[in-house]
Amino acid sequence: MDHIFEDVEVKCNAPELLEAALRAKRKPCMIGTGAMSDPYLPFPETLALTRQCLSIIERHGFGLAIQTKSARVLRDLDLLRSINEKSKCVVQMTLTTFDEALCRIVEPNVSTTHARFEALLALQKAGIPTVVWLSPILPFLNDTEENLRGILSYCIDAGVRGILCFGMGLTLRDGNREYFYRKLDAHFPGLRQKYERTYGLSYEVGSPNNARLMRIFGSICTEHGILHEPGMVFAYIREYENKRSGEQLSLF
């Protein structure tokens, strides 16, 4: 990587590309966005590229599964509601760190966990279904029962449909491992050495508390009727529904 990690490029012609792609589709389906780059980055509002794209999706009658860490998603609540009235709109929100002070360190420059929880409540009130991503969980930082129960309490209160969790831990590739370790050195002196002793150069960095936390996670989700098996959650996200005709189109 030859540029600063936090730098991004803006695809200014995204609305035109999306318009052309949707016109070429024979049948409407769910449109996914935000998996690799957040659609609500803190750019000047004058760009409004995400809003333009949502307007195109709404006009063509497609569904939407949008993923973000930002309460800015509420700026487009009118379009999200309209998409959901015609077909289906699922807002996916990442929640990992219940403690607000720790959240500000491990997730800088985004809405805090509580601000995202308030956004989930607003979406619930608007009748828009939500899914939470409980990932990544950082060993020795937020891999605690207290943190897990706090996040799950938010999910229960906000009435989320599903929670995606692939185990308590994270993955570290060459490149982002070094970046992550620099941040540990800056904010948690000595913790990098603990990671190196415990995991070496492993790609999968699982929490020592994984088994116990996953049992708690599964038990609470089952008790409250929250989808939590990844395959079932993804199937729900991907299933398109045309509410005007009553038709459902499965991806499979």
C-alpha positions in Angstrom: 0.0 0.0 0.0 1.5 3.3 -1.2 -0.9 5.6 0.5 -2.0 6.4 4.1 -4.3 3.6 5.4 -7.1 6.0 6.2 -7.2 7.5 2.7 -9.9 6.5 0.3 -10.7 7.1 -3.3 -14.2 8.4 -4.3 -16.0 6.8 -7.2 -17.8 9.9 -8.3 -19.6 8.1 -11.2 -21.0 5.5 -8.9 -24.7 6.6 -9.4 -24.3 6.4 -13.2 -22.7 3.0 -13.0 -25.5 1.8 -10.7 -28.2 3.2 -12.9 -26.8 1.3 -15.9 -26.4 -2.0 -13.9 -30.0 -1.9 -12.6 -31.5 -1.1 -16.0 -29.7 -4.2 -17.3 -31.2 -6.5 -14.6 -34.1 -8.7 -15.7 -35.5 -9.1 -12.2 -35.0 -7.0 -9.1 -33.0 -8.4 -6.2 -31.2 -7.2 -3.0 -28.4 -4.7 -3.5 -25.6 -5.1 -0.9 -23.3 -2.2 0.0 -20.8 -1.3 2.6 -18.9 -4.6 3.1 -15.4 -3.2 2.3 -15.9 0.5 2.7 -18.5 2.3 4.8 -21.1 4.1 2.7 -21.3 6.9 5.3 -17.7 8.1 5.5 -17.3 11.6 6.9 -17.1 13.3 3.5 -18.6 16.7 2.9 -22.4 16.2 2.6 -22.3 17.9 -0.8 -21.1 14.6 -2.4 -24.2 12.7 -1.3 -23.2 9.7 -3.4 -24.8 7.2 -1.2 -28.1 9.1 -1.2 -28.1 9.3 -4.9 -27.5 5.6 -5.2 -30.3 4.9 -2.7 -32.6 7.0 -4.7 -31.9 4.9 -7.8 -32.4 1.7 -5.9 -35.8 3.0 -4.6 -36.9 4.2 -8.0 -36.2 0.8 -9.7 -37.9 -1.2 -7.0 -34.8 -3.1 -5.8 -34.2 -4.2 -2.2 -31.2 -3.0 -0.1 -28.9 -4.5 2.5 -26.7 -1.6 3.6 -23.8 -2.0 6.2 -22.4 0.8 8.2 -20.7 1.9 11.5 -22.3 5.3 11.3 -25.4 6.9 12.7 -25.3 9.1 9.6 -27.5 6.4 8.0 -30.4 8.2 9.6 -29.9 11.1 7.2 -31.4 8.8 4.5 -34.2 7.4 6.7 -36.9 8.7 4.2 -35.3 6.7 1.4 -34.7 3.6 3.5 -38.3 3.6 4.6 -39.5 4.0 1.0 -37.4 1.1 -0.1 -38.7 -1.1 2.7 -42.3 -0.2 1.9 -41.8 -1.3 -1.8 -39.5 -4.3 -1.3 -37.1 -4.9 1.6 -34.4 -2.8 3.3 -32.1 -4.3 5.9 -29.7 -2.0 7.7 -26.6 -3.8 9.1 -24.8 -2.1 12.0 -21.5 -3.2 13.5 -21.4 -3.3 17.3 -18.4 -4.7 19.1 -17.5 -2.6 22.1 -20.0 -1.7 24.9 -17.6 0.5 26.8 -17.7 3.9 25.2 -14.1 4.9 26.2 -12.7 1.8 24.8 -14.9 2.1 21.7 -13.4 5.6 21.0 -9.9 4.0 21.0 -10.5 0.8 18.9 -13.0 2.4 16.6 -11.9 6.0 16.0 -13.6 8.4 13.7 -16.9 6.6 13.7 -20.1 6.9 15.7 -19.8 5.4 19.2 -21.5 2.2 20.1 -24.3 4.1 21.9 -24.9 6.4 19.0 -25.2 3.4 16.7 -27.6 1.8 19.3 -29.7 4.9 19.1 -29.7 4.7 15.3 -30.9 1.1 15.6 -33.8 2.3 17.9 -34.8 4.9 15.3 -34.7 2.3 12.5 -36.9 0.0 14.7 -39.4 2.8 15.2 -39.4 3.3 11.4 -40.2 -0.4 10.8 -36.9 -1.1 9.1 -35.3 -4.5 10.0 -31.7 -4.5 11.3 -28.9 -7.0 11.6 -25.8 -6.5 13.8 -22.3 -7.6 13.1 -20.6 -8.7 16.3 -17.1 -8.7 14.7 -14.2 -8.4 15.3 -13.8 -9.1 19.0 -10.3 -8.2 20.2 -8.6 -10.7 22.5 -7.6 -9.2 25.9 -9.6 -6.0 25.1 -13.3 -6.6 24.6 -13.6 -10.4 24.8 -15.4 -10.4 28.1 -18.8 -11.6 29.3 -19.6 -8.1 30.4 -18.9 -6.6 27.0 -20.9 -9.4 25.2 -23.9 -9.1 27.5 -23.9 -5.3 27.0 -23.9 -5.5 23.3 -26.6 -8.2 23.3 -28.8 -6.0 25.6 -28.6 -3.3 22.9 -29.6 -5.8 20.2 -32.5 -7.0 22.3 -33.8 -3.5 23.1 -33.5 -2.5 19.4 -35.3 -5.7 18.2 -32.7 -6.7 15.7 -33.6 -9.6 13.4 -30.2 -11.3 13.4 -26.6 -11.1 14.7 -23.6 -12.2 12.6 -20.8 -13.6 14.7 -18.1 -15.9 13.4 -16.5 -16.6 16.7 -14.9 -14.3 19.3 -11.7 -13.0 17.7 -10.3 -11.4 14.6 -8.0 -12.1 11.6 -4.7 -10.5 11.0 -3.2 -10.5 7.5 0.4 -9.3 6.7 0.2 -5.6 6.5 -2.8 -5.0 8.7 -1.1 -7.0 11.5 1.7 -4.4 11.6 -0.8 -1.6 11.6 -2.8 -3.2 14.4 0.4 -3.7 16.5 1.4 -0.1 16.0 -2.0 1.0 17.4 -1.6 -1.5 20.3 1.8 0.0 21.1 0.3 3.5 21.1 -2.7 2.8 23.3 -2.0 -0.4 25.2 1.7 -0.7 25.9 2.8 -4.3 26.3 -0.2 -5.9 24.7 1.5 -6.4 21.4 4.0 -8.6 23.0 1.2 -10.7 24.6 -0.4 -11.1 21.1 3.0 -12.2 19.7 3.5 -14.7 22.4 0.0 -16.1 22.1 -0.6 -16.1 18.4 2.7 -15.6 16.6 2.0 -14.9 12.9 -1.4 -16.7 12.9 -4.0 -15.4 10.5 -6.9 -16.5 12.9 -6.6 -14.8 16.3 -9.2 -16.4 18.5 -10.1 -15.3 22.0 -9.1 -17.7 24.8 -12.7 -17.1 26.0 -14.3 -18.1 22.7 -16.0 -21.3 23.8 -17.7 -19.8 26.9 -18.7 -16.6 25.2 -20.2 -18.4 22.2 -22.3 -20.5 24.5 -23.6 -17.3 26.1 -24.2 -15.7 22.7 -26.1 -18.7 21.4 -28.2 -19.1 24.5 -29.3 -15.4 24.7 -30.0 -15.2 21.0 -32.2 -18.3 21.1 -34.0 -17.1 24.2 -35.0 -13.8 22.4 -35.7 -15.3 19.0 -32.7 -13.6 17.3 -31.2 -15.3 14.2 -27.6 -16.1 14.9 -26.5 -19.0 12.7 -24.5 -17.2 9.9 -26.1 -19.1 7.1 -29.6 -18.3 8.3 -28.8 -14.6 8.8 -27.3 -14.3 5.3 -30.2 -16.1 3.8 -32.5 -13.5 5.4 -30.4 -10.6 4.2 -30.3 -11.9 0.6 -33.9 -12.8 0.2 -35.7 -10.2 -2.0 -39.3 -9.4 -1.4 -41.6 -7.4 -3.6 -44.3 -6.1 -1.1 -46.5 -4.6 -3.8 -47.0 -8.0 -5.5 -46.4 -10.2 -2.5 -43.6 -12.0 -4.4 -40.5 -13.3 -2.7 -37.4 -14.2 -4.7 -34.7 -16.2 -3.0 -31.1 -15.9 -4.0 -30.8 -19.7 -4.1 
